[in-house]
Each structure stands twice: as structure tokens, then as C-alpha cells.
Amino acid sequence: MNWVNSVIQGMLLGGQYALIACGLSLTFGVMRIVNLAHGDLAVCGAYLGLVLSSAFGVPVWVTLPLLLPVAFAAGLALQVLLFGRALRHGVLAPVLVTFGLSIMIENLLQVAATSDPRGLNGGALALASFHIGSSITVSWLFLTAFLTACGVLSALQLTLSFTSWGRQVRATSDDLDTARLVGVRVRPVFATVAGIAVATAALAGVFIGTIGTFDPLTGTNVLIFAFEAVVIGGIGSLWGTLVGGMALGVTQVVVGEVNQAYAVLAVNLLFLAVLTVRPGGLFTSHQAVRELQGEGAPG
Amino acid sequence: MTREAAIGSRDAEPSVTPVTVSRWSRTASAFTGLCLVAVVVLAVVPYTIGGPAEQPLITLFTFIAMASQWNLLAGFSGLTSFGQNAFIGVGAYALYLVAWHGINPFGGIVLAAGVAAVVALPVSALVLRLSGGYFAVATLVVAATFQIIATLSPAVGGTTGVSVPGLAGYSDVLREALIYWSTLVVALVSVAGVYLLVRRTFGLDARAVGSDPVAAASSGVRVGRIRLLAYLVAAGGAGAVGALIALQTLYVEPTTVFNIQYSVDMLFMVLIGGMGTIEGPIIGALVLFALQETLSSYGAWYLVIVGGLAIVTTLAASRGLWGLASERFGWSLLPVGYRVRQKE
């Protein structure tokens, strides 16, 4: 029964990874940018939650209606000021610019908030749990994180499939020049996608901060986990990302059950193994694989 | 090195303009001569100024070596690896193991470079499947994995690390001087090695791969091979740098030798100096050295500035300081490409 418990906990944990990863996947799918500062932006979301919830003296959930629009606006601004410009300087520039941004964010956070680990006030939800049978305890917080991830992914998938905006995003993602030709205004599409990516990252950051602790340098590890979830699940597939995240979570918890020291190593090895056997991930299109390997580089 | 070529206009007009195609120049000869003199002057520093000058120069030489190697990878071949710290760590641990087996640690630098290149071979089979940003994050994963493996290996001291044996026989002055010379040699080999490598057909191929792999492949460039060679050479170089770092600190510990800071430094130096030139990384190394000497007491602010400058350079001056200078004044001290001039 202990194993069943581990697998369930791992799957719930995987939901969080998928929540962080969907923004990374979306940004790559639409703008062809791998945002190396994505993890740091999630950590920024956690710090913003900390500031707001301690300023108003409320659990962090109450601050979300303020926090998410701020994160969305930050994403818009980043796209307009940095990413959009970087895209005009060739394929290397976005990699260099987002890495520079990552260094800046990590160190600005260190200046502003010191490197002490912090946690967020999750209110009553953070401590509540329920039992299934005798040996399985499920935390409401973990379950909420998982369900939120599923909700966000479904909402994204439905929006992309059935709305006019979603069609524009898919058209831009398929072929930027043709999308422009048929009248898609690409810049607003890019800006909203960046906004959504940063907002989902901030939401994920709030869960990270409530479930565990975070410090200014947490971002790199968050990025690595999100990236692994994206690659394992398959580039460009949102549901694949969820499966990838759950594969990571289950590996981490099950191996951690045996020996905590090997948990992260096992996750990295799983990623490298998938890269060896199925470099395109579990669910992916051939086009995505070609782009991933640089053979279908966008113009 | 002067080659003459007659290039006709495309239509059948008989007006053939005679041009000279040259690569080397008088400036280049003068500069190379100057470099040789500088190397000789630097080589005798332990006898002249000695101790106080050695430590900062060792740092500078290490920077120059790291920048030149990363330039080969990112600047010429388009492989933006942010996980070169993986091979710096491998080099440091290889040096410890070599010294522990009783081999002279200074000779061990070469072995450490070899070990890093050998380790890079299976890694390259994985990471070179990716490109661009995905390649960059995959290299981060590899570096993180190596660090965890080192932490979990009791044979190399686990989390606490190990001290490098085999240096007790040297006096402090001699040890310092030997480290100084070794670092000078590694820096020199890195710069000269990259220069000689990119002057060959490899350089042309690598730049083609870096700017457009598809076009390069369709022109007959063996893309996979070029990327592999660049990756292995850069890993070997990082291994040598790691061995030098182990010799300087005399202690090998996972968090220090696998520090991502090394990769950040490489990126910064090459960007600021100018990607894809030989002179650029050296200038970048001087800039980083100066910044570090003046600003490192500000701690995190120093890195905020480093990150900010990296962004500004990429967006506003993507060819770096040297790119700006050579564009403006037509300088080329260590030429890589060819120059076509009309004959008078």
C-alpha cells in the first residue's frame, strides 16, 4: 500500500510540474523561444505572493486576483521590451537574452529578499488532508494544485482549439509568415501568449511556495523540472506535458521513498533516458521533432 | 598568404576587374609579433614581479581560456551550452584522481582534459540531438546530474569534497609559479588552438552550421561531425581549466567546481567581447576581469550588472566590443576570413 501511496503523491506532484511547464511549452510552440528565465519568473510569482499576502495579512489565495493580472502584464512587458526584440536578432539572441534575464532576476531577488528560504501562507487549506483507506493520506493542497493544473491545461487546450484567438495562435505557430499574410496581427498574439505563460508560471510559483520553500536560486531547478516535463511529454502537446510532469513526479516520489538522495538524480536520468530512446518525447508530432533538432528552423 | 584571383562580372562583358584576395596583413604580422613578445614578458613574470602579479594574472588567463573555448562552441558553431561547468567539474575530479594515483599533478592537466573529452562523447550523443534553447537547457541538466553524481560518490568525498594530494613536495613559491605557467600555457593553447582550427575549413563549416544548419547541410557540410568536434574540443578545454582550478584551490568540492557561475562568465565574456572573432573573447576576459576587480565587493549587484550587460549587448551590439571596433575602423588583428580588394 505504501507504493500505491507514493504513486498517488507522485502523480499529484506531477500536476505542479505540468503547471509550470505549460507556459514554457506554449512560449516555445508559438514564439520559438525557450525562456531560460521561466523558472525564475515562477519564483518571482512566489515572492510577489509573499509580499501581497503579508501586506494584507491574508492567505496567498486571496491575493491571486491581483497577482495574476500583474504577472500577465509583466509577461506582456517582457515580450514587448525583450523577447520580441531578441527574436529579430536571429536564433541565438533569445537564448542569450533569457539567460541574462535569469541571472538578473536571481540576483535582484537576492538583493531584495536575501537568500533565506521562505514559505507562503496557505491558510487552512495548507494543513488539511483526507484519508483513503488506512494508509493513503491525500493533502487538500496537493489535490488543489493538481486540479488547478488540469483546469489550466484544459482551459488552454479549449481556448486554443475553439476560439478565434486560439486559431490565430495556432496559425502563427504553424507558419508565421502565412499567418501574417492572412491578416493575423502577430505582435498582440505573441504578447498575450507571453502574458499567459508568465501568469501560469506565477500561479505555479504560488503553489511551489505554499507546498515547500523557495529562495532566489530555486528558479534554475524549477526551469529544469519544467523543461524535463515538456521534453518527456513531447514538445507542443499540452496533455503530453501533464503526462511528462506526472512521470517526473512519480519517479521522484517513488525513488525518494527508497533513498531521498537519489530522487532528483533519478528524475534527471529518466529525462536523459527518454532523450536517448524517444528524443521527441512520448506524445509529439514529427514537425515538432524536426524543429527541436533545428532542422526546421523558422525563417 | 596572398592569393590572386580574377573574378569576372556575370554577363559576358570583357571588363574583368582584377582583385586581390588576402587574409594576412601587415597589421596582423605586427600584432602577432607583439603577442609573442607579450607572451615572453608574461612567461618571465615569476622571475621579475613574482607573487603579487601572479594571482590576478592566473585569474585573467583562466578567463581567456574559458572565453576562447566557449567562443568555439557558441560563437563559431552555434552551440550555446550553459553546462560547460559540467566539464570543469569533471576536469577537477580527474585531476584529483590522477594525483591520487601518484602521477605528477601538473602533467595531470593534460590527462584531465582527455578525461573530460572522453566523458563528453556519450553526453554529446544525447545533447547534440537538440539545438538552440533546448540544447542549452539539456546542458544545464547534464551539469546538474554530474554534480549530484559527485555528491553521491563517497570515493571522491561526497558533499565535503577532497583535497588534492601530490603537491606537498613543492615549495609555495615554486607551486605558485608552476600553476602560473600551466595556466598561461592552457590560455595560449586555447586561443592559438581555436585560431588555427577556425582558419582551416572547419572554421568555415562551423560558421555555416552556426548560422543555418539546414543550409550548411545542403551545401555538403557534415553538420553532425562539426558540432561533435566543437563540443569535444570545448569539453577538453573546460577539463583543463577545471584541473587548473583544482590546483589553485587544492580542494575539489561539488558545489564549487560545478558552479554554474563558470558558464555565466563564459557567456558574458564572449558576448561583451564579440562572438565569432578571435580577439573578442580576449577583450571580454579583460572586461570581466576589470569588472570583477572593481565590483565583486558588491556581491549580487555585480551579477545583476553582468546579466544586464549581457542582455543589452545582445540587443544593441550583437557583435560585441570588438565587432563595433572592427566595423568602425576596419581592424583585423587575427584575421579569420578573407578580404577582397580591388587592385590599383
Interface residues (C-beta under 8 A of the other chain):
Chain A: F28 I33 V34 N35 L36 L82 R85 A86 H89 G90 V91 L92 A93 P94 V95 L96 V97 T98 F99 G100 L101 S102 I103 M104 E106 N107 L108 Q110 V111 T220 N221 L223 I224 F227 E228 V231 A261 Y262 V264 L265 N268 L269 F271 L272 L275 T276 P279 L292 Q293 G294 E295 G296 A297
Chain B: A74 G78 T80 F82 A125 L126 R129 L130 S131 G132 G133 Y134 A136 V137 A138 L140 V141 V142 A144 T145 I148 I149 T151 L152 S211 D212 P213 V214 I260 V264 L267 L271 M275 G299 A300 W301 L303 V304 V306 G307 G308 L309 A310 I311 T314 L315 S318
